[in-house]
Amino acid sequence: MRKAKDADIAVTESSGNVFADLGLKDAPELLAKAELTRQIFNAVQARKLTHRGAATLLGIAHPDVTALMNGRTTGFSIDRLMKLLMRLDNDVEIVVKPRPKSRKRSRLLVKAA
């Protein structure tokens, strides 16, 4: 097996959104949902909840908790994910501000505090 040299490897810098880099439709929304889901995962883990315990607390079915814990967000809107975070005793803050002229497109961004 040949060891690759640095010069042999083509590298493309990420845009910061893997979904956009993959050319997926609705990339900003997909990234926001992924970050919200990550925060749900972290909150469930921090509370040491079982999937069934999380399902009871969140008011959703056990299979839905399993899907979220595995990063699958199909069937979950951004709004629904934010409500789940609130049920896990998190504040969710939405900030709307003008896009800087230096950036070509508006963006949707989820940040964890």
Secondary structure, DSSP 8 states (H G I E B T S, - for coil): -----GGG-------S-HHHHTT-TTHHHHHHHHHHHHHHHHHHHHTT--HHHHHHHHTS-HHHHHHHHTT--TT--HHHHHHHHHHTT-----------TTSSS--------
